Amino acid sequence: MADKAEAIAKLQAAHDTFRSPIADLPDGAYNETFLGTWNLSQLLAHMAGWYGEIGGGFERVGRGERPVPEGVDYNDADAWNVKFAARAQPGKAALAQFDSAYAAYVAAAEKLDASNYGVDPERGRPRIGNRLLEGAGIHHFEEHTPEVAAWLSGRKA
């Protein structure tokens, strides 16, 4: 499992691969439904919502707290996804919303001490920093990059 610098670099590489093909899309493209009932604006809002939630997790861990706030349950991801998608901004504003949330997420990850990254030798599993990067960040890019690529390859410019 990657140390802090490697994990953040892996996240950034996945981000760049995801973002590059959508960077120059016209505003109207953001309204095209391609992912179930979602359009690009909703997909980006969904990702931005998770960055906000998990970015706060990095901050809580840095203070010695649990990553999830007391009384909050992320197990019903579909309900969270609906809430996040409802916050979608139109057109290029969706990309700006995504970029801002991603930047805050990465900044929170960078502030977390390096000892929270890598593998816990006693438990044999990734430490919390890696888990927080994997779930909301790296996994999201692995999941959504091929979906966006398929949509882009089939859309009429």
Backbone as ProteinMPNN parsed JSONL, in Angstrom:
{"seq_chain_A": "MADKAEAIAKLQAAHDTFRSPIADLPDGAYNETFLGTWNLSQLLAHMAGWYGEIGGGFERVGRGERPVPEGVDYNDADAWNVKFAARAQPGKAALAQFDSAYAAYVAAAEKLDASNYGVDPERGRPRIGNRLLEGAGIHHFEEHTPEVAAWLSGRKA", "coords_chain_A": {"N_chain_A": [[0.852, -1.183, 0.0], [0.486, 2.22, -0.725], [2.56, 4.93, 0.407], [2.008, 8.215, 1.838], [2.718, 10.268, -0.118], [2.815, 8.746, -2.474], [0.197, 7.744, -2.562], [-1.36, 10.072, -2.803], [-0.356, 10.975, -5.22], [-1.237, 8.908, -6.898], [-3.992, 9.308, -6.708], [-4.136, 11.882, -7.871], [-3.252, 11.363, -10.502], [-5.315, 9.691, -11.402], [-7.43, 11.494, -11.209], [-6.651, 13.41, -13.14], [-6.795, 11.897, -15.492], [-9.529, 11.397, -15.546], [-10.643, 14.027, -15.611], [-9.528, 15.431, -17.793], [-10.731, 14.73, -20.428], [-13.224, 15.973, -20.204], [-12.859, 18.615, -19.811], [-13.024, 20.607, -21.819], [-15.606, 20.565, -22.757], [-18.699, 21.811, -24.117], [-21.162, 23.939, -22.523], [-23.773, 22.823, -22.858], [-23.354, 20.075, -23.006], [-23.183, 19.167, -20.426], [-25.718, 18.709, -19.596], [-26.597, 16.418, -20.796], [-28.063, 13.343, -20.456], [-26.604, 10.363, -19.428], [-25.805, 8.456, -17.652], [-27.537, 6.288, -16.302], [-30.087, 7.961, -14.906], [-28.72, 10.255, -14.675], [-26.903, 13.231, -15.569], [-23.855, 14.828, -16.723], [-23.396, 17.034, -15.031], [-24.737, 16.244, -12.689], [-23.326, 13.927, -12.034], [-20.794, 15.022, -11.473], [-21.485, 16.64, -9.291], [-22.248, 14.696, -7.47], [-19.767, 13.425, -7.023], [-18.356, 15.61, -5.99], [-19.822, 16.064, -3.669], [-19.183, 13.815, -2.11], [-16.449, 14.32, -1.826], [-16.525, 16.533, -0.162], [-17.691, 15.453, 2.163], [-15.825, 13.409, 2.867], [-13.469, 14.804, 2.909], [-13.84, 16.273, 5.219], [-13.595, 14.124, 6.911], [-10.831, 13.547, 6.836], [-9.932, 15.795, 8.209], [-11.131, 15.415, 10.728], [-9.869, 13.018, 11.561], [-7.278, 13.98, 11.749], [-7.547, 15.482, 14.041], [-7.719, 13.56, 15.894], [-10.109, 12.232, 16.026], [-12.909, 10.07, 15.104], [-13.349, 9.297, 11.607], [-15.916, 9.635, 10.577], [-18.611, 11.731, 11.305], [-20.228, 11.889, 14.511], [-23.266, 10.194, 14.773], [-23.757, 10.133, 12.056], [-24.306, 8.207, 9.154], [-22.939, 6.507, 6.537], [-23.7, 4.288, 5.164], [-25.979, 3.976, 3.539], [-25.425, 4.65, 0.694], [-26.706, 5.281, -1.695], [-28.799, 7.032, -0.993], [-27.321, 9.231, -0.101], [-26.051, 9.833, -2.515], [-28.185, 10.678, -4.129], [-28.899, 13.0, -2.772], [-26.538, 14.507, -3.095], [-26.387, 14.706, -5.93], [-28.578, 16.281, -6.416], [-27.651, 18.786, -5.891], [-26.451, 19.747, -8.116], [-24.82, 21.968, -10.312], [-25.451, 24.02, -13.213], [-24.037, 23.419, -16.487], [-20.705, 24.596, -17.128], [-20.354, 25.499, -14.551], [-20.743, 23.304, -12.977], [-18.383, 21.89, -13.294], [-16.615, 23.681, -12.111], [-17.571, 23.59, -9.48], [-16.998, 20.918, -8.862], [-14.17, 20.989, -9.169], [-13.433, 22.743, -7.106], [-14.309, 21.361, -4.805], [-12.764, 19.05, -5.035], [-10.17, 20.114, -4.81], [-10.212, 21.003, -2.139], [-10.548, 18.563, -0.843], [-8.146, 17.217, -1.515], [-6.352, 18.979, -0.308], [-7.043, 18.606, 2.375], [-6.295, 15.922, 2.649], [-3.553, 16.156, 2.274], [-2.817, 17.567, 4.542], [-3.091, 15.736, 6.562], [-1.221, 13.782, 8.783], [1.654, 11.918, 7.759], [1.943, 9.457, 9.009], [-0.523, 8.319, 9.018], [-0.889, 6.99, 6.693], [-0.201, 4.296, 4.358], [0.416, 0.881, 5.262], [-1.033, -0.707, 8.026], [0.9, -2.527, 10.081], [0.165, -4.285, 12.113], [-2.528, -4.889, 11.74], [-2.594, -5.475, 9.09], [-3.81, -4.061, 7.031], [-4.815, -1.261, 4.924], [-3.994, 1.98, 6.153], [-5.921, 4.683, 7.62], [-5.72, 7.106, 6.091], [-5.129, 6.204, 3.481], [-7.448, 4.692, 3.046], [-9.443, 6.647, 3.061], [-8.697, 8.133, 0.829], [-8.967, 6.211, -1.128], [-11.73, 5.379, -1.228], [-13.579, 7.683, -1.711], [-12.133, 9.004, -3.631], [-10.006, 7.649, -5.474], [-11.376, 5.248, -6.102], [-13.807, 6.301, -7.076], [-12.924, 7.559, -9.415], [-11.965, 5.324, -10.828], [-14.365, 3.998, -11.194], [-16.034, 5.856, -12.588], [-14.582, 6.984, -14.753], [-14.407, 5.156, -17.031], [-17.147, 5.116, -17.693], [-17.715, 7.762, -18.391], [-15.959, 7.989, -20.544], [-17.11, 6.142, -22.348], [-19.555, 7.404, -22.832], [-18.647, 9.816, -23.99], [-17.409, 8.845, -26.299], [-19.562, 8.013, -27.779], [-21.185, 10.189, -28.174], [-22.689, 12.86, -30.033], [-20.986, 15.503, -31.292]], "CA_chain_A": [[0.0, 0.0, 0.0], [1.267, 3.43, -0.954], [2.712, 5.931, 1.464], [1.212, 9.417, 1.602], [3.031, 10.906, -1.396], [2.403, 7.84, -3.55], [-1.263, 7.665, -2.586], [-1.879, 11.327, -3.353], [0.025, 10.992, -6.636], [-2.158, 7.995, -7.583], [-5.254, 10.034, -6.776], [-4.017, 12.975, -8.838], [-3.187, 10.782, -11.844], [-6.669, 9.251, -11.734], [-8.187, 12.728, -11.411], [-6.279, 14.023, -14.415], [-7.34, 11.036, -16.541], [-10.975, 11.623, -15.546], [-11.03, 15.406, -15.905], [-9.022, 15.914, -19.071], [-11.669, 14.659, -21.552], [-14.435, 16.792, -20.022], [-12.461, 20.005, -19.537], [-13.399, 21.555, -22.869], [-16.967, 20.337, -23.237], [-19.579, 22.982, -24.06], [-22.143, 23.926, -21.43], [-24.896, 21.937, -23.136], [-22.992, 18.675, -22.788], [-23.371, 18.838, -19.015], [-27.126, 18.353, -19.389], [-26.91, 15.183, -21.511], [-28.206, 12.171, -19.592], [-25.848, 9.222, -19.95], [-25.47, 7.523, -16.581], [-28.85, 6.055, -15.71], [-30.871, 9.193, -15.062], [-27.828, 11.376, -14.391], [-26.09, 13.891, -16.575], [-22.509, 15.106, -16.23], [-23.487, 17.939, -13.881], [-25.127, 15.463, -11.518], [-22.193, 13.059, -11.691], [-19.771, 15.847, -10.828], [-22.0, 17.048, -7.974], [-22.165, 13.488, -6.645], [-18.372, 13.263, -6.618], [-18.025, 16.761, -5.139], [-20.453, 15.845, -2.365], [-18.364, 12.872, -1.35], [-15.195, 14.985, -1.452], [-16.811, 17.364, 1.004], [-17.888, 14.593, 3.336], [-14.617, 12.683, 3.241], [-12.484, 15.83, 3.272], [-14.064, 16.49, 6.643], [-13.062, 12.948, 7.604], [-9.387, 13.764, 7.021], [-9.758, 16.797, 9.265], [-11.471, 14.807, 12.017], [-8.798, 12.082, 11.913], [-6.155, 14.815, 12.164], [-7.817, 15.948, 15.409], [-7.809, 12.386, 16.759], [-11.494, 11.768, 16.082], [-13.338, 9.133, 14.071], [-13.523, 10.034, 10.358], [-17.332, 9.901, 10.335], [-19.176, 12.464, 12.449], [-21.161, 11.189, 15.4], [-24.652, 10.183, 14.324], [-23.842, 10.086, 10.599], [-24.137, 6.867, 8.608], [-22.737, 6.533, 5.087], [-24.021, 2.979, 4.605], [-26.968, 4.118, 2.47], [-24.748, 5.531, -0.268], [-27.653, 5.749, -2.711], [-29.497, 8.212, -0.474], [-26.352, 10.33, -0.155], [-25.824, 10.171, -3.913], [-29.336, 11.459, -4.579], [-28.762, 14.326, -2.154], [-25.429, 15.216, -3.736], [-26.735, 14.99, -7.324], [-29.561, 17.368, -6.415], [-26.927, 20.049, -5.749], [-25.729, 19.984, -9.367], [-24.82, 23.282, -10.955], [-25.562, 23.834, -14.66], [-22.909, 23.699, -17.374], [-19.334, 24.675, -16.616], [-20.394, 25.723, -13.103], [-20.618, 21.976, -12.365], [-16.957, 21.566, -13.269], [-16.015, 24.553, -11.1], [-17.985, 23.024, -8.192], [-16.194, 19.705, -8.723], [-12.769, 21.374, -8.975], [-13.294, 23.334, -5.776], [-14.453, 20.287, -3.809], [-11.603, 18.173, -5.166], [-9.014, 20.822, -4.255], [-10.337, 20.979, -0.678], [-10.336, 17.159, -0.467], [-6.708, 16.955, -1.606], [-5.697, 19.785, 0.728], [-7.268, 17.924, 3.658], [-5.461, 14.713, 2.636], [-2.156, 16.574, 2.418], [-2.591, 18.02, 5.92], [-3.078, 14.592, 7.468], [0.135, 13.302, 9.025], [2.086, 10.768, 6.949], [1.798, 8.214, 9.779], [-1.864, 7.798, 8.771], [-0.882, 6.384, 5.364], [0.552, 3.052, 4.257], [-0.241, -0.311, 5.791], [-0.908, -0.972, 9.45], [1.515, -3.85, 10.133], [-0.527, -5.151, 13.068], [-3.812, -5.307, 11.176], [-2.394, -5.9, 7.716], [-4.737, -3.37, 6.129], [-4.438, 0.138, 4.703], [-4.309, 2.954, 7.2], [-7.1, 5.511, 7.354], [-5.493, 8.059, 5.002], [-5.295, 5.475, 2.226], [-8.856, 4.294, 2.888], [-10.22, 7.832, 2.709], [-8.368, 8.469, -0.564], [-9.455, 5.154, -2.021], [-13.181, 5.345, -1.382], [-14.189, 8.845, -2.367], [-11.297, 9.519, -4.698], [-9.48, 6.72, -6.473], [-12.459, 4.354, -6.537], [-14.743, 7.062, -7.908], [-12.339, 7.733, -10.743], [-11.961, 4.02, -11.487], [-15.743, 3.678, -11.544], [-16.689, 6.787, -13.501], [-13.805, 7.308, -15.952], [-14.867, 4.395, -18.2], [-18.518, 5.513, -18.034], [-17.621, 9.038, -19.101], [-15.302, 7.708, -21.827], [-18.099, 5.515, -23.227], [-20.495, 8.453, -23.228], [-17.983, 10.746, -24.913], [-17.133, 8.195, -27.583], [-20.803, 7.829, -28.501], [-22.001, 11.406, -28.296], [-22.553, 13.685, -31.23], [-20.402, 16.786, -30.886]], "C_chain_A": [[0.891, 1.236, 0.0], [1.393, 4.297, 0.293], [1.947, 7.183, 1.038], [1.466, 10.013, 0.221], [2.583, 10.039, -2.565], [0.885, 7.778, -3.683], [-1.87, 8.922, -3.185], [-1.524, 11.444, -4.829], [-0.893, 10.071, -7.452], [-3.528, 8.647, -7.744], [-5.195, 11.101, -7.862], [-3.967, 12.452, -10.269], [-4.577, 10.325, -12.3], [-7.575, 10.452, -12.001], [-7.917, 13.303, -12.792], [-6.828, 13.22, -15.589], [-8.843, 11.235, -16.666], [-11.329, 13.007, -16.093], [-10.651, 15.867, -17.302], [-10.047, 15.846, -20.213], [-12.915, 15.532, -21.414], [-14.126, 18.275, -19.896], [-12.973, 21.003, -20.561], [-14.79, 21.327, -23.442], [-17.777, 21.627, -23.182], [-20.602, 22.834, -22.938], [-23.264, 22.907, -21.644], [-24.603, 20.477, -22.871], [-23.256, 18.245, -21.348], [-24.803, 18.406, -18.702], [-27.521, 17.056, -20.072], [-26.934, 14.008, -20.529], [-27.455, 11.002, -20.216], [-25.582, 8.15, -18.897], [-26.751, 7.24, -15.797], [-29.713, 7.277, -15.972], [-30.007, 10.446, -14.888], [-27.171, 11.931, -15.645], [-24.72, 14.193, -15.956], [-22.531, 16.037, -15.022], [-23.816, 17.184, -12.607], [-24.011, 14.519, -11.077], [-21.121, 13.851, -10.961], [-20.213, 16.313, -9.446], [-21.95, 15.888, -6.992], [-20.734, 13.314, -6.13], [-17.957, 14.384, -5.671], [-18.624, 16.595, -3.741], [-19.655, 14.893, -1.496], [-17.028, 13.49, -0.96], [-15.406, 15.856, -0.226], [-16.949, 16.542, 2.27], [-16.573, 13.965, 3.795], [-13.463, 13.637, 3.529], [-12.609, 16.182, 4.744], [-13.553, 15.332, 7.477], [-11.566, 13.052, 7.837], [-9.143, 14.733, 8.178], [-10.061, 16.218, 10.639], [-10.38, 13.843, 12.47], [-7.58, 12.866, 12.4], [-6.304, 15.354, 13.582], [-7.928, 14.786, 16.392], [-9.211, 11.833, 16.907], [-11.723, 10.676, 15.042], [-13.547, 9.925, 12.773], [-14.975, 10.421, 10.066], [-17.899, 10.641, 11.545], [-20.152, 11.602, 13.25], [-22.575, 11.313, 14.84], [-24.835, 10.133, 12.81], [-23.544, 8.666, 10.142], [-24.042, 6.961, 7.092], [-23.149, 5.231, 4.42], [-25.074, 3.023, 3.501], [-26.421, 5.108, 1.441], [-25.715, 6.068, -1.315], [-28.399, 6.997, -2.25], [-28.574, 9.432, -0.481], [-26.147, 10.779, -1.593], [-26.956, 11.016, -4.478], [-29.242, 12.884, -4.038], [-27.673, 15.132, -2.844], [-25.784, 15.609, -5.171], [-27.73, 16.145, -7.42], [-28.904, 18.741, -6.297], [-26.206, 20.465, -7.039], [-25.912, 21.411, -9.867], [-24.919, 23.06, -12.467], [-24.243, 24.112, -15.387], [-21.562, 23.691, -16.683], [-19.279, 24.967, -15.114], [-20.274, 24.387, -12.361], [-19.155, 21.572, -12.261], [-16.233, 22.423, -12.232], [-16.339, 24.047, -9.695], [-17.152, 21.776, -7.88], [-14.74, 20.057, -8.403], [-12.527, 21.924, -7.572], [-13.353, 22.259, -4.688], [-13.247, 19.355, -3.844], [-10.372, 18.833, -4.547], [-9.047, 20.808, -2.729], [-10.08, 19.571, -0.133], [-8.845, 16.833, -0.462], [-5.963, 17.738, -0.529], [-5.86, 19.133, 2.098], [-6.409, 16.663, 3.747], [-3.995, 15.071, 2.863], [-1.83, 17.024, 3.84], [-2.492, 16.866, 6.917], [-1.664, 14.033, 7.569], [0.43, 12.021, 8.242], [1.941, 9.442, 7.685], [0.421, 7.575, 9.591], [-2.003, 7.141, 7.398], [-0.032, 5.127, 5.372], [-0.273, 1.904, 4.794], [0.014, -0.411, 7.282], [-0.338, -2.38, 9.591], [0.816, -4.81, 11.095], [-1.824, -5.709, 12.493], [-3.698, -5.805, 9.735], [-3.347, -5.259, 6.732], [-4.299, -1.922, 5.96], [-4.828, 1.013, 5.887], [-5.397, 3.905, 6.708], [-6.887, 6.506, 6.21], [-5.683, 7.403, 3.648], [-6.758, 5.108, 1.994], [-9.718, 5.483, 2.489], [-9.928, 8.297, 1.283], [-8.978, 7.458, -1.529], [-10.958, 5.282, -2.274], [-13.763, 6.492, -2.176], [-13.402, 9.32, -3.573], [-10.963, 8.495, -5.758], [-10.584, 5.802, -6.996], [-13.448, 5.085, -7.439], [-14.198, 7.253, -9.321], [-12.307, 6.418, -11.506], [-13.358, 3.63, -11.962], [-16.254, 4.557, -12.678], [-15.892, 7.151, -14.752], [-14.252, 6.481, -17.16], [-16.292, 4.77, -18.638], [-18.518, 6.81, -18.834], [-16.988, 8.819, -20.477], [-16.287, 7.084, -22.814], [-19.111, 6.54, -23.716], [-19.864, 9.38, -24.255], [-17.746, 10.117, -26.278], [-18.406, 8.031, -28.419], [-21.613, 9.089, -28.727], [-21.709, 12.133, -29.597], [-22.102, 15.061, -30.783], [-21.252, 17.927, -31.254]], "O_chain_A": [[1.929, 1.268, 0.661], [0.479, 4.388, 1.113], [1.309, 7.194, -0.015], [0.52, 10.241, -0.534], [2.031, 10.548, -3.541], [0.354, 7.761, -4.794], [-2.798, 8.841, -3.99], [-2.319, 11.964, -5.612], [-1.281, 10.415, -8.569], [-4.149, 8.544, -8.803], [-6.108, 11.208, -8.681], [-4.581, 13.04, -11.16], [-4.964, 10.548, -13.447], [-8.395, 10.422, -12.918], [-8.846, 13.641, -13.526], [-7.28, 13.8, -16.576], [-9.377, 11.241, -17.775], [-12.213, 13.137, -16.94], [-11.395, 16.625, -17.925], [-10.215, 16.842, -20.916], [-13.591, 15.803, -22.406], [-15.038, 19.101, -19.876], [-13.321, 22.129, -20.207], [-15.111, 21.85, -24.509], [-17.565, 22.452, -22.292], [-20.868, 21.727, -22.469], [-23.655, 22.208, -20.71], [-25.512, 19.715, -22.542], [-23.524, 17.072, -21.093], [-25.062, 17.805, -17.659], [-28.668, 16.625, -19.947], [-25.941, 13.724, -19.859], [-27.645, 10.688, -21.391], [-25.169, 7.042, -19.24], [-27.018, 7.863, -14.769], [-30.032, 7.589, -17.119], [-30.513, 11.567, -14.95], [-26.921, 11.225, -16.622], [-24.465, 13.849, -14.802], [-21.759, 15.844, -14.083], [-23.236, 17.456, -11.556], [-23.782, 14.337, -9.881], [-20.597, 13.4, -9.942], [-19.398, 16.373, -8.525], [-21.643, 16.078, -5.815], [-20.521, 13.084, -4.939], [-17.286, 14.139, -4.668], [-17.992, 16.95, -2.747], [-19.471, 15.126, -0.302], [-16.519, 13.216, 0.127], [-14.547, 15.907, 0.655], [-16.398, 16.888, 3.315], [-16.251, 13.991, 4.983], [-12.573, 13.31, 4.313], [-11.606, 16.368, 5.435], [-13.125, 15.522, 8.615], [-11.076, 12.691, 8.907], [-8.264, 14.518, 9.012], [-9.345, 16.488, 11.604], [-10.002, 13.848, 13.642], [-6.923, 12.459, 13.358], [-5.312, 15.649, 14.248], [-8.196, 14.991, 17.576], [-9.476, 11.047, 17.817], [-10.857, 10.392, 14.214], [-13.888, 11.107, 12.829], [-15.232, 11.416, 9.388], [-17.689, 10.222, 12.683], [-20.805, 10.707, 12.713], [-23.019, 12.403, 14.48], [-25.969, 10.095, 12.332], [-22.65, 8.005, 10.67], [-24.967, 7.442, 6.438], [-22.964, 5.083, 3.212], [-25.055, 2.175, 2.608], [-26.888, 6.241, 1.332], [-25.557, 7.199, -1.776], [-28.606, 7.92, -3.037], [-28.998, 10.535, -0.826], [-26.077, 11.978, -1.863], [-26.712, 11.965, -5.222], [-29.479, 13.851, -4.763], [-27.866, 16.31, -3.146], [-25.508, 16.736, -5.583], [-27.722, 16.897, -8.394], [-29.543, 19.755, -6.578], [-25.44, 21.428, -7.042], [-27.008, 21.97, -9.843], [-24.508, 22.008, -12.955], [-23.441, 24.938, -14.949], [-21.307, 22.895, -15.779], [-18.26, 24.707, -14.474], [-19.761, 24.344, -11.243], [-18.735, 20.983, -11.265], [-15.333, 21.936, -11.548], [-15.479, 24.072, -8.815], [-16.665, 21.61, -6.761], [-14.148, 19.496, -7.481], [-11.524, 21.6, -6.935], [-12.54, 22.256, -3.764], [-12.764, 18.922, -2.798], [-9.613, 18.176, -3.834], [-8.01, 20.62, -2.093], [-9.463, 19.414, 0.921], [-8.34, 16.24, 0.492], [-5.04, 17.212, 0.094], [-4.919, 19.111, 2.892], [-5.856, 16.367, 4.805], [-3.282, 14.359, 3.569], [-0.694, 16.879, 4.292], [-1.887, 17.001, 7.98], [-0.994, 13.835, 6.556], [-0.435, 11.159, 8.087], [1.827, 8.398, 7.043], [0.219, 6.42, 9.964], [-3.106, 6.779, 6.989], [0.766, 4.915, 6.285], [-1.504, 1.945, 4.784], [1.139, -0.223, 7.746], [-1.022, -3.345, 9.254], [0.875, -6.025, 10.904], [-2.172, -6.865, 12.733], [-4.598, -6.474, 9.227], [-3.663, -5.852, 5.7], [-3.508, -1.411, 6.752], [-5.857, 0.803, 6.529], [-5.74, 3.921, 5.526], [-7.809, 6.724, 5.424], [-6.323, 7.971, 2.763], [-7.252, 5.203, 0.87], [-10.626, 5.343, 1.67], [-10.822, 8.801, 0.603], [-9.444, 7.816, -2.611], [-11.395, 5.29, -3.425], [-14.382, 6.274, -3.218], [-13.959, 9.978, -4.451], [-11.574, 8.478, -6.827], [-10.706, 5.605, -8.205], [-13.878, 4.542, -8.456], [-14.931, 7.12, -10.3], [-12.59, 6.393, -12.703], [-13.51, 3.004, -13.011], [-16.848, 4.052, -13.631], [-16.487, 7.593, -15.734], [-14.461, 7.051, -18.231], [-16.6, 4.742, -19.83], [-19.232, 6.938, -19.829], [-17.436, 9.402, -21.465], [-16.302, 7.453, -23.988], [-19.48, 6.538, -24.89], [-20.478, 9.694, -25.275], [-17.87, 10.789, -27.302], [-18.328, 7.921, -29.643], [-22.636, 9.049, -29.412], [-20.625, 12.025, -30.17], [-22.772, 15.709, -29.979], [-20.899, 19.074, -30.98]]}, "name": "protein", "num_of_chains": 1, "seq": "MADKAEAIAKLQAAHDTFRSPIADLPDGAYNETFLGTWNLSQLLAHMAGWYGEIGGGFERVGRGERPVPEGVDYNDADAWNVKFAARAQPGKAALAQFDSAYAAYVAAAEKLDASNYGVDPERGRPRIGNRLLEGAGIHHFEEHTPEVAAWLSGRKA"}
